[in-house]
């Protein structure tokens, strides 16, 4: 899997543990950096995407 650094995640260790055990594919789509603390930017939210199988062929 190719990954890119999107910044520090504001999510808890428990969430990251759950995500690493997740049996489906997922992508971190966006990290929005909105606040600074101690000279370091922190994201205000993270957007994750999960594929949905809607039964349609999307190869058109």
C-alpha positions in Angstrom: 0.0 0.0 0.0 1.3 3.5 -0.9 0.8 6.0 1.9 1.4 9.7 2.1 2.0 11.7 5.2 -1.1 13.8 6.0 -0.1 15.1 9.4 -0.8 14.1 13.0 -4.1 12.4 13.5 -6.4 13.8 16.3 -8.0 10.4 16.7 -7.4 8.3 19.9 -5.0 5.3 20.1 -8.1 3.1 20.6 -9.5 4.3 17.2 -6.2 3.7 15.5 -6.0 0.2 17.0 -9.6 -0.5 15.7 -8.7 0.9 12.3 -5.6 -1.3 12.0 -7.8 -4.3 12.7 -10.5 -3.2 10.3 -11.2 -6.1 7.8 -12.2 -3.7 5.0 -10.1 -1.4 2.9 -9.9 2.3 4.0 -8.3 5.5 3.0 -7.4 8.6 4.9 -8.7 11.2 2.5 -8.1 14.5 4.2 -6.5 15.9 7.3 -7.6 19.5 8.0 -5.0 21.5 10.0 -6.8 24.2 11.9 -5.1 24.9 15.2 -1.6 25.3 16.6 -0.4 24.3 20.0 3.2 24.7 21.3 4.3 25.7 17.8 2.9 22.5 16.2 -0.1 22.4 13.9 -2.8 19.8 14.8 -5.7 18.6 12.6 -9.1 19.6 13.6 -10.6 16.6 11.8 -9.7 13.6 9.6 -11.8 12.2 6.7 -11.6 8.5 6.1 -13.2 6.7 3.2 -14.4 3.1 3.0 -15.4 1.4 -0.3 -19.1 0.6 -0.8 -20.2 -2.3 -2.9 -23.5 -1.1 -4.4 -23.6 -4.1 -6.8 -23.1 -1.9 -9.9 -20.2 -2.1 -12.3 -18.4 1.2 -12.1 -15.9 0.4 -15.0 -17.8 2.5 -17.6 
